[in-house]
Amino acid sequence: MTTHVRYTLNNDIARVTLDAPEEAVNILNEVFLRDLETTARELANIPELRGAIVSSGKESGFIAGADIKAFSTVTTAEDGRALSQRGQEIFSLWANLPFPVVAAVHGHCMGGGTEFILACHGRILADTARISLPEVRLGILPGFGGTQRLPRLVGVQNALDLILSGRSLSAQKAEEVGLADQCVPPDALLHASETLLLRLESQQARQTAPSSPSKRLTTWLLEKNPLGRSVLYNLTRQKVLKETRGHYPAPLRALEVIREGLAGPLAKGLELEAQALGELIVTPECRNLVHVFFLSQRPKKGSGLPQEPRRLARVAVVGAGVMGAEIAQLMAEKGFEVRMSDIDPSAVEKGLAHARELFREKSGRGGGKKENDTRPRLTAQSGYQGLETCDLVIEAVVENMETKQAVLHEVESHTGARTLFATNTSALSVSHLQQSAGRPERVAGMHFFNPVHRMPLVEIIRGQHTDDETLVTLFDLALRLGKTPILVKDSPGFLVNRLLGAYLN
């Protein structure tokens, strides 16, 4: 009996469920991989089985990737190569089953999870799903077949974009590039998977063969002839070197493995992939990037303070400059009712225009409907009217103590005793600012970095009088915004600029 993978039979179709016991997400650790192997071998020996549908029993998503903690047990390149080969062999068992396998994916599908669905013969995605291969951000490359199966499925250009950037794709974009056969509402996921399975069975088809996601002339010129591919690889190499300055070996090695692997059969490409992963996983770059990853995950376990956070709904941003506009736009995008204000009407207009431009950028990446749902949550005005309904006011005016003190005094005259006040300062003393506050315990620092929509870190600064509820609420808010919050002391430069000063010196 397997503990992480179970299945039932219904009309000669196996319903396979991935569900690690007592875990919030599915992680491809050794036990999970072993259960995937056992299940594939059992299914292969069931007479007259017509197909399998694989889904997740976790509400959060499909598979969150491989067990990154296991990286620390790899001490040699040979051990890393063996780890890669083990995953490749198990996924190949699923790819080579004598009947079609369809992955029904909802929520997150990352790293090894994406490599698993690439080994399946069909892929149906819920429209809320997100797909990624983030391995290069950990100093390695996809090692369970991803560097070879993805370009064979979606084309070289699309595969390079996904693998070398480590970014995630929406379900809609995954369907557009050919990674998903169909994108459907979550409640239609099972029915669509059954329909695809029957079609694959009747056609005796397999979706692991090369496909043509685009018939555009540029695609043909870049991918369908040796000269075009050579140009594509050289341009991509130049771009990688420009972005990494040669300090990160993983993207260049991934590019090399894709290029050499596609020149031969899949089995040869998998050998190259395993060899490369083994060599990369023991590099200092990989060790340090994994360390950074675990540091970035630590805030998700909480602030360490015993106080429970308040749930904020309405937020005001005072200051409609670049930072204020970007903070307001992010808040609206994440579901908050946001009021952006400034004493200068022309600044309000410019700030609102900048926020709208960010919304349009999101829309250009396939978020048009989301933009239409989000924009009404952001309003702008000159003056301080309406602040009495806000749970939090974020001040993002010029970096001048007297100006910030004046804003704080004015805000407190328009808000209630429970309203929190956060100053977006990069270096000014929060304790000094609190001296001008009527409710200093509700005042703290919340330092976003520019550009707000890209930079993940947020410094939460405790002033001399800041209480725990204010701190933990701002910490929780940063997590809700998708940021990485850190609690810091009210010392000159806080953390980042304090380090920057030493670095520059």
C-alpha positions in Angstrom: 0.0 0.0 0.0 1.3 3.4 -0.9 0.7 6.3 1.5 1.1 9.4 -0.8 -0.5 8.1 -4.0 -3.9 6.2 -4.1 -6.1 5.2 -6.9 -9.6 3.7 -7.6 -10.9 2.0 -10.8 -14.0 3.2 -12.5 -15.1 1.9 -15.9 -11.5 0.7 -16.6 -10.1 4.2 -15.9 -7.8 4.7 -12.9 -8.5 7.8 -10.8 -5.1 8.6 -9.2 -5.0 11.0 -6.3 -1.7 12.6 -5.0 -2.1 13.3 -1.4 0.8 13.4 1.1 -0.7 12.5 4.6 -0.5 15.2 7.2 1.1 17.7 4.8 -0.4 21.0 3.5 1.2 20.5 0.1 2.5 17.6 -2.1 6.3 17.6 -2.1 8.3 15.1 -4.2 10.4 13.6 -1.5 11.8 10.0 -1.6 8.6 8.5 -0.1 6.5 10.3 -2.7 8.7 9.3 -5.6 8.7 5.7 -4.4 4.9 5.7 -4.3 4.7 7.2 -7.8 7.0 4.4 -9.0 4.9 1.7 -7.3 1.7 3.0 -8.6 2.9 3.2 -12.2 4.1 -0.4 -12.1 0.8 -1.5 -10.6 -1.2 0.3 -13.2 0.9 -1.1 -16.0 -0.1 -4.6 -14.9 -3.8 -4.1 -14.7 -5.4 -5.8 -17.8 -7.6 -3.8 -20.1 -7.0 -0.5 -18.2 -8.0 2.2 -20.7 -6.3 5.2 -19.0 -5.6 7.2 -15.9 -6.5 10.7 -14.6 -4.1 12.1 -12.0 -5.2 14.9 -9.7 -4.3 16.3 -6.3 -6.1 15.8 -3.0 -4.7 19.1 -1.7 -6.8 22.2 -1.8 -3.7 24.4 -2.3 -2.6 22.7 -5.6 -1.1 19.8 -7.5 2.6 19.4 -6.6 4.8 22.1 -5.0 8.0 20.7 -6.4 10.8 18.5 -5.2 12.1 18.3 -1.6 14.6 21.1 -1.4 15.8 19.9 2.0 17.1 16.8 0.3 19.6 19.0 -1.5 21.7 19.3 1.6 22.2 15.5 1.6 23.9 15.6 -1.8 27.6 16.0 -1.3 29.0 14.8 -4.7 28.2 15.4 -8.3 27.6 11.7 -8.7 25.0 11.7 -5.9 23.3 14.6 -7.7 23.3 12.8 -11.0 21.8 9.7 -9.3 19.0 11.8 -7.8 18.2 13.2 -11.2 18.2 9.8 -12.9 15.9 8.4 -10.2 13.3 11.1 -10.9 13.7 10.7 -14.6 13.2 6.9 -14.5 10.0 7.2 -12.4 8.5 9.9 -14.6 9.4 7.8 -17.7 7.4 4.9 -16.2 4.3 7.2 -16.4 5.3 8.5 -19.9 5.6 4.9 -21.2 2.4 3.4 -19.8 0.5 1.5 -22.5 -2.5 3.9 -22.1 -3.0 7.6 -22.0 -2.5 9.5 -18.7 -4.1 12.9 -18.2 -3.0 15.4 -15.4 -5.9 17.4 -13.9 -4.1 20.3 -12.4 -5.4 23.0 -10.0 -3.6 25.6 -7.9 0.2 25.5 -7.9 2.3 23.1 -10.0 5.9 23.8 -9.6 9.3 22.3 -10.4 9.1 18.6 -10.3 5.3 18.8 -10.4 5.6 20.5 -13.8 8.0 17.9 -14.9 5.6 15.2 -13.9 2.7 16.6 -16.0 5.1 16.9 -18.9 5.6 13.2 -18.7 1.8 12.7 -18.9 0.1 12.5 -22.2 -2.4 15.2 -21.7 -2.8 18.2 -19.3 -6.1 20.0 -18.3 -5.6 23.1 -16.1 -8.1 24.8 -13.9 -8.1 28.5 -14.8 -6.7 29.3 -11.4 -3.6 27.1 -11.8 0.0 28.5 -12.0 2.8 26.5 -13.7 6.5 27.1 -13.2 10.0 25.6 -13.4 11.9 27.7 -10.8 15.0 25.6 -10.6 17.4 28.2 -12.0 16.5 30.4 -9.0 18.0 27.7 -6.8 21.2 27.4 -8.9 20.2 24.2 -10.7 18.1 23.2 -13.7 15.0 21.0 -14.1 16.4 17.5 -13.5 13.5 15.2 -13.9 13.2 15.5 -17.6 12.0 19.1 -17.9 14.8 20.5 -20.0 14.0 17.8 -22.7 10.3 17.3 -22.6 9.2 21.0 -22.4 10.9 22.2 -25.6 9.7 19.1 -27.4 6.2 20.0 -26.4 6.0 23.8 -26.6 8.9 24.7 -28.8 12.4 25.9 -28.0 11.6 29.6 -27.6 8.8 29.1 -25.2 10.8 26.5 -23.2 13.8 28.8 -22.9 11.7 31.6 -21.6 10.1 29.5 -18.9 13.2 27.5 -17.8 15.7 30.4 -17.9 13.5 32.9 -16.1 12.0 30.6 -13.5 8.8 32.7 -13.7 5.3 31.2 -13.5 2.7 30.9 -16.2 -1.0 31.4 -15.7 -3.3 28.6 -16.9 -4.4 30.8 -19.8 -0.8 31.4 -20.9 0.1 27.7 -20.5 -2.8 26.8 -22.9 -1.6 29.5 -25.3 1.9 28.2 -25.6 0.8 24.5 -25.8 1.7 23.4 -22.3 -1.9 22.8 -21.5 -4.4 21.1 -23.7 -7.3 23.1 -22.2 -7.9 25.6 -19.5 -11.3 25.3 -17.7 -13.1 26.4 -14.6 -12.2 24.4 -11.5 -15.6 22.7 -11.3 -15.1 21.5 -14.9 -11.7 20.0 -14.4 -12.7 16.4 -14.0 -15.2 16.3 -16.9 -12.7 18.0 -19.2 -10.0 15.5 -18.2 -12.3 12.5 -18.9 -13.1 14.0 -22.3 -9.5 14.4 -23.2 -8.6 10.9 -22.0 -11.3 9.4 -24.2 -10.0 11.4 -27.2 -6.4 10.4 -26.6 -7.5 6.8 -26.3 -9.5 6.8 -29.5 -6.7 8.5 -31.4 -4.0 6.3 -29.8 -2.2 9.7 -29.4 0.5 10.9 -27.1 1.1 14.6 -26.4 4.8 14.0 -25.6 5.8 14.4 -29.3 6.9 17.7 -30.7 4.0 20.1 -31.3 3.5 23.3 -33.2 2.2 25.9 -30.7 2.6 28.6 -33.3 2.6 28.8 -37.1 4.0 32.2 -37.3 6.8 32.8 -39.7 9.2 34.0 -36.9 8.7 30.6 -35.1 9.5 28.7 -38.3 12.6 30.9 -38.9 14.0 30.5 -35.4 13.1 26.9 -34.6 12.5 24.8 -37.7 15.9 25.0 -39.2 19.5 24.7 -37.9 20.5 28.3 -38.7 17.5 29.8 -37.0 18.0 27.7 -33.9 21.7 28.8 -33.8 20.6 32.4 -33.9 18.0 31.8 -31.1 20.6 30.1 -28.9 23.2 32.8 -29.4 20.7 35.6 -28.7 19.5 33.8 -25.6 23.1 33.3 -24.4 23.8 37.0 -24.8 20.7 37.9 -22.9 21.6 35.5 -20.0 25.1 36.9 -19.8 23.8 40.5 -19.7 21.4 39.6 -16.9 23.7 37.4 -14.8 27.1 38.9 -15.7 28.3 35.3 -15.7 27.9 35.0 -11.9 25.2 32.2 -12.1 26.2 29.0 -13.9 22.7 27.4 -14.0 21.0 29.4 -16.8 23.9 28.9 -19.2 24.2 25.2 -18.4 20.4 24.8 -18.9 20.8 26.5 -22.3 23.6 24.2 -23.2 21.7 21.0 -22.1 18.6 22.1 -24.1 20.7 22.8 -27.2 22.7 19.6 -27.1 19.8 17.4 -25.9 17.4 18.4 -28.7 20.1 17.5 -31.3 19.6 13.8 -30.4 17.1 11.3 -28.9 15.2 12.0 -25.6 17.3 9.3 -23.8 20.6 11.2 -24.7 19.1 14.5 -23.6 18.1 13.0 -20.2 21.7 11.8 -19.7 23.0 15.3 -20.3 20.4 16.8 -18.0 21.3 14.4 -15.1 25.0 15.1 -15.6 24.4 18.8 -15.5 22.2 18.7 -12.4 24.8 16.6 -10.5 27.5 19.2 -11.2 25.3 22.2 -10.4 23.8 21.0 -7.2 27.1 21.0 -5.4 28.2 24.5 -6.5 28.5 27.3 -4.0 25.9 29.2 -6.0 23.3 26.5 -5.5 24.1 26.2 -1.7 23.8 29.9 -1.2 20.6 30.3 -3.3 19.0 27.4 -1.4 19.9 29.1 1.9 18.3 32.3 0.6 15.2 30.4 -0.4 14.8 29.0 3.2 15.3 32.5 4.6 12.6 33.8 2.4 10.2 31.1 3.5 10.8 31.7 7.2 8.5 34.7 7.5 5.6 32.5 6.3 5.8 30.7 9.7 4.9 34.0 11.4 6.4 37.0 13.1 7.3 35.2 16.3 5.1 37.6 18.3 2.3 36.1 20.4 -0.2 38.7 19.3 -2.8 37.9 16.7 -2.9 40.2 13.6 -5.9 42.4 12.8 -7.5 41.8 9.5 -7.4 45.0 7.4 -9.9 45.9 4.7 -9.6 49.6 3.9 -6.3 51.3 3.4 -5.3 54.9 2.6 -2.0 55.8 0.9 -0.9 59.5 1.6 1.5 60.6 -1.1 0.8 60.0 -4.8 4.3 59.9 -6.1 5.9 56.8 -7.7 6.1 54.8 -4.4 2.7 55.8 -3.2 1.0 55.0 -6.5 2.8 51.6 -6.7 1.8 50.7 -3.1 -1.8 51.7 -3.7 -1.9 49.7 -7.0 -0.5 46.6 -5.2 -3.0 46.9 -2.4 -5.9 47.2 -4.8 -4.6 44.2 -6.8 -4.6 42.1 -3.6 -8.2 42.9 -2.7 -8.0 46.0 -0.4 -10.2 49.0 -0.8 -7.6 51.8 -1.3 -7.9 55.5 -1.2 -4.8 57.4 -2.5 -4.5 61.0 -1.5 -2.1 64.0 -1.9 -2.4 67.7 -1.2 -1.4 68.4 -4.8 -4.2 67.6 -7.3 -1.7 67.3 -10.2 0.3 64.7 -8.2 -3.0 62.8 -7.7 -3.6 62.7 -11.4 0.0 61.5 -12.1 -0.1 58.9 -9.4 -3.4 57.5 -10.6 -2.1 57.4 -14.2 1.0 55.5 -13.0 -1.2 53.0 -11.1 -3.3 52.5 -14.2 -0.2 51.8 -16.3 0.7 49.1 -13.8 -2.8 47.6 -14.2 -2.4 47.7 -18.0 0.9 45.8 -17.7 -0.9 43.1 -15.7 -3.6 43.1 -18.4 -1.0 42.7 -21.1 0.2 39.5 -19.3 -3.2 37.9 -19.5 -4.9 39.6 -16.6 -7.5 41.7 -18.4 -10.5 40.4 -16.4 -8.5 40.8 -13.2 -7.7 44.4 -14.1 -11.4 45.2 -14.6 -12.2 43.7 -11.3 -9.4 45.5 -9.5 -9.3 49.0 -10.8 -12.6 50.1 -9.1 -11.0 49.3 -5.7 -8.6 52.2 -6.1 -9.8 55.7 -5.8 -7.8 59.0 -5.6 -8.4 62.4 -4.1 -6.7 65.6 -2.9 -6.9 66.1 0.8 -7.7 63.8 3.8 -11.5 63.3 3.6 -12.7 59.8 4.1 -9.7 58.6 6.2 -12.0 57.9 9.2 -13.2 54.7 7.5 -9.6 53.4 7.0 -8.0 50.6 9.1 -4.5 51.7 8.0 -2.8 54.8 6.6 0.5 54.3 4.8 2.5 57.5 4.4 4.7 57.7 1.3 5.6 61.4 1.1 9.1 62.9 0.6 11.9 61.6 2.9 11.8 64.6 5.3 11.1 64.3 9.0 9.2 67.6 9.3 7.0 66.7 6.4 6.2 63.3 7.7 5.5 64.7 11.2 3.0 67.1 9.6 1.3 64.3 7.7 1.1 62.2 10.8 -0.5 65.0 12.8 -3.0 65.7 10.0 -3.9 62.0 9.6 -4.5 61.5 13.3 -7.0 64.4 13.3 -9.0 62.5 10.6 -8.8 58.9 11.9 -10.0 56.9 14.9 -8.1 55.5 17.8 -7.7 52.0 16.1 -6.3 53.3 12.8 -2.7 52.2 12.2 -0.1 54.5 10.7 2.8 53.2 8.7 5.6 55.4 7.4 7.3 54.2 4.2 10.8 55.5 5.2 14.1 54.0 4.1 16.2 55.5 7.0 14.4 58.1 9.1 13.8 57.2 12.8 10.4 55.9 13.5 10.9 56.6 17.2 11.6 60.3 16.4 8.4 60.4 14.3 6.4 58.9 17.2 7.2 61.9 19.3 4.7 63.8 17.2 2.0 61.2 17.5 -1.0 61.2 19.7 -1.2 57.4 19.5 2.5 56.4 19.2 1.7 52.7 19.8 -0.1 52.6 16.5 2.9 54.1 14.5 5.5 51.8 12.8 7.6 51.7 9.7 6.7 49.8 6.6 9.5 50.2 4.1 8.7 49.0 0.6 11.5 48.9 -2.1 11.3 50.4 -5.5 9.8 49.2 -7.8 7.1 48.0 -5.4 5.5 45.5 -7.8 8.9 43.7 -8.3 10.9 43.9 -5.1 9.9 41.2 -2.6 11.3 42.5 0.7 9.5 44.8 3.1 11.1 46.1 6.3 8.7 46.3 9.3 10.3 48.8 11.8 9.4 48.8 15.4 9.7 52.3 17.0 10.2 52.8 20.7 6.5 52.9 21.4 5.1 50.5 18.7 2.9 47.8 20.2 2.9 44.1 19.2 -0.5 44.3 17.6 0.6 47.0 15.1 3.8 45.1 14.3 2.2 41.7 13.7 -0.7 43.3 11.7 1.8 45.0 9.3 3.8 41.8 9.1 0.7 39.8 8.2 -0.3 42.5 5.7 3.1 42.2 3.9 2.5 38.4 3.6 -1.0 39.0 2.2 0.6 41.3 -0.4 3.0 38.4 -1.5 6.0 40.1 0.1 8.8 38.8 2.4 8.6 40.9 5.6 11.3 41.2 8.2 11.1 42.8 11.6 13.9 45.2 12.2 15.0 47.6 14.9 14.8 51.4 14.6 18.5 51.8 13.9 20.1 54.0 11.2 19.4 52.4 7.8 17.4 49.6 9.3 18.7 46.4 7.6 19.1 46.8 3.9 20.5 50.3 3.7 22.7 49.5 6.7 24.2 46.6 4.7 24.3 48.7 1.6 26.4 51.4 3.3 29.0 48.8 4.3 28.9 47.2 0.9 29.5 50.5 -0.9 32.3 51.4 1.4 
